[in-house]
Amino acid sequence: MKRKKIVCLLLSGLLTMGLVSGCGSSSSDEGGDAKNETKTEDTKKDDAAKEEASGDKITLRMAWWGSQTRHDATNKVIEMYEEQNPNVDIEAEFYDFDSYFTKLDTLVAAEDPWDIIQMGGNFPKYENSIEYLDSYIEDGTIDVGDTTDAFLKTTQNNNGDQVGISVGTNTYGIAYDPTMFEEAGVPEPTDDWTWDEWKDACLKITEELGVYGSSKMDNFIAGVTQRVSQAEKDANFFNMEGTGLAWDDPEPIADYFAMIQELTEAGAYPDAGAIKEIKDIENDYLVTGDAAMTWVASNQINSIVNAAGREIKVAPVPRMEKDGAYGMIVQSSQMLCVSKTSEYKQEAAKFINYFVNDIEANKVLNGERGVPIMTEVRETVKAQADDSSKMIYDFVDKIGNFPVENSNVISPEPKTEIEDYDKLLIEKVQYGEMTPEEAADDLLEFAKGKF
């Protein structure tokens, strides 16, 4: 097995290294050289196609973000693919989440992104750099015969173009310690529990046990995007085109801000300083025993259960009303895309097909990115799963069987900036610097101004 080249760039200071490589010739070059350079550019695609067909060495670049577990498994699968395809060399890079997109932004600006790109719901920002995969599905390069239109739709744009192929689906829930609930005399969550019940559970647990009722929540999903969809069935905070807001009522958002403020003041929810102490899911306050609940993505369930070392259960995110909209669906956690500027698009598509369909590869990947979309792969991975991993499949199945709602999973380009501003407003509300109503109004005005 040949040795892999792995580049692990986690520090933003390293991201600027090597950016000068690949530049054009110097100003001292003669006109004849410039003409030859233009000719090379004109024939680049033809040359790439010839190399691919002839079996000459092909180098693909691929990158992703995630945990060390993901790094190790993905690298192993790359090596397996290279053994089966000796003319292909895949140069892999992995990052933490923020550094990944910092690097991707740099590469996109240089019109030189990786050949194979891991992408999430923020794909509209990068869509001009992504090759649609419809033709590769039509010609059989990517086999989607073992999945459904619903799973394929999770990685399509609003025009139905196949932007990527999902490498795992997930949803969100509330992880909780049933023993703490019992000790505090609080009933365990039901599938239709409400935010009022969640708040009351937080307050009671803190009163009885002296710990946080809940560790940190994803306040933008829970308090803004999901809450809007719960406040009015099929409503969305962002419009489906990703060009602006589809919501202008601050009341449900202000109510959520007020709930977080009340819990913070009661010591039932961590303030901003305490939240900054949580570095990753493995040292969340639920894991350390300092909270009875926490927000969790379904693909994190295994990590949080194993890190806690005790019984942890998962409940759906609360609703505003027991018979009201849930406001959330099963969606793609990540997808693999092909760069529009790749010299070897066909080979990149072939690797994506291997990544999502090969049984042995997925035994290694083990559903770490989320529940696989291919039926045989999903059943194989579930069969080898331990109890905590089976919880993921059971939970995703549960949410997937909730009534279908029109939930927008596409993140428009300003989403990250709006989300960061929401975090700032939550802190101001927690510290009494703004009222919940002022913060909700401010958030809507800020969000509108970003389009």
Secondary structure, DSSP 8 states (H G I E B T S, - for coil): -----EEE--SGGGTTTTTTTT----TT--HHHHHHHHHHHHTHHHHHHHHHHHT--EEEEEEEE--HHHHHHHHHHHHHHHHH-TTEEEEEEEE-HHHHHHHHHHHHHTT---SEEEE-TTGGGGGGGEE--HHHHHTTSS--TTS-HHHHHTTB-TT--B--EEEEEE-EEEEE-HHHHHHHT-----TT-BHHHHHHHHHHHHHHHSSBS-----HHIIIIIHHHHHHSTT--SB-TTSSSBS----HHHHHHHHHHHHHHHTTSS--HHHHHT--SGGG-HHHHTSBSEEEEEGGGHHHHHHHHTS--EEEE--BSSTTS------EEEEEEEEETT-S-HHHHHHHHHHHHH-HHHHHHHTTTTSB-SSHHHHHHHHHT--HHHHHHHHHHHHHHTS----------TTHHHHHHHHHHHHHHHHTTSS-HHHHHHHHHHHHHTT-
